Amino acid sequence: MKPSKKKKKRPAKGLVIVTWVDIVSRADWVGERAEVLKDPGAAPIPCVSVGWLIRDDKTMVLLADSYSKDKTFGGTTAIPRGVVIEVVELEAKTPAAILKQASAKLKRME
């Protein structure tokens, strides 16, 4: 009997920074194979995205850049798991907890 494989999922909370590589393409003619291999633009570009972690599984990392008091997220980015280099947690608090703190600070300022 095979042991069951559990999917590694992160909880849908916390502020993270995702390092990933983006695809690069060119529409113009570059040349023969040797010239294409020497082309400095022929390599994927490293990228960094920051956001609230909505989903992290074997398929994708899904981030949102905004959260509102009506419990909705906005500005989502889906990054295919195959291009992700690293996911680092910056803040373990949920967006709702951080929004609650901000609201309390705002009330004290009034």
C-alpha positions in Angstrom: 0.0 0.0 0.0 1.4 3.4 -1.0 1.6 6.1 1.6 -0.8 9.0 0.8 0.7 12.2 -0.5 -0.6 15.2 1.3 -0.7 18.4 -0.6 1.4 21.1 1.0 -0.7 24.2 1.2 -0.1 27.5 3.0 -2.9 29.1 4.8 -4.7 31.9 3.0 -3.2 34.7 5.1 -0.1 36.7 5.6 1.9 39.1 3.7 4.6 37.5 1.5 7.3 38.3 -1.0 7.5 36.0 -4.0 10.7 35.7 -6.1 10.0 34.3 -9.6 11.3 34.3 -13.2 9.4 35.8 -16.1 9.4 34.6 -19.7 11.2 36.7 -22.2 10.5 36.7 -25.9 11.6 38.7 -29.0 9.5 39.4 -32.1 12.5 40.4 -34.3 14.9 38.2 -36.2 18.0 37.6 -34.0 20.2 35.5 -36.3 21.6 32.0 -36.4 21.7 29.7 -33.4 25.1 31.0 -32.2 23.9 34.5 -32.3 20.7 33.6 -30.4 22.7 31.9 -27.7 24.9 35.1 -27.3 21.8 37.4 -27.0 21.7 38.9 -23.5 17.9 39.1 -23.8 17.5 35.4 -24.2 17.3 34.6 -20.5 14.4 34.7 -18.1 14.1 37.9 -16.0 14.0 37.6 -12.2 11.0 39.3 -10.6 9.7 40.1 -7.2 6.0 40.4 -6.1 4.6 41.4 -2.7 1.0 40.7 -1.6 -1.4 38.9 0.6 -1.1 35.2 0.2 -4.5 33.8 -1.1 -3.4 30.5 -2.4 -0.1 28.5 -2.5 -0.2 25.0 -3.9 1.4 22.9 -6.6 -0.3 24.9 -9.4 0.2 28.5 -8.4 0.9 31.2 -5.9 -2.0 33.7 -5.8 -1.5 37.1 -4.3 -3.7 40.1 -3.7 -2.3 43.6 -3.3 -5.3 45.1 -1.5 -7.8 44.2 1.2 -10.9 46.1 2.3 -13.0 46.2 5.5 -15.8 44.5 3.6 -13.5 41.4 3.5 -12.8 41.6 -0.2 -9.4 41.4 -2.0 -8.4 43.3 -5.0 -5.5 43.4 -7.5 -4.8 39.7 -7.8 -1.7 38.1 -9.4 -1.5 34.4 -10.2 2.1 33.2 -10.6 2.5 29.7 -12.0 4.3 27.5 -9.5 6.8 26.4 -12.1 8.4 29.8 -12.2 8.4 30.5 -8.5 11.9 30.5 -6.9 10.9 31.3 -3.3 8.0 32.5 -1.1 9.0 34.3 2.0 6.5 35.4 4.7 6.9 39.0 5.7 4.0 39.3 8.1 2.1 36.4 9.6 -1.0 38.5 10.6 -4.1 38.2 8.4 -5.1 41.3 6.4 -8.2 41.6 8.6 -6.0 41.8 11.7 -3.8 44.5 10.2 -6.9 46.4 9.0 -8.3 46.2 12.5 -5.1 47.7 14.0 -5.1 50.5 11.4 -8.8 51.3 12.2 -8.0 51.5 15.9 -5.0 53.9 15.2 -7.3 56.0 13.0 -9.9 56.3 15.8 -7.2 57.4 18.3 -6.1 60.2 15.8 -9.6 61.6 15.7 
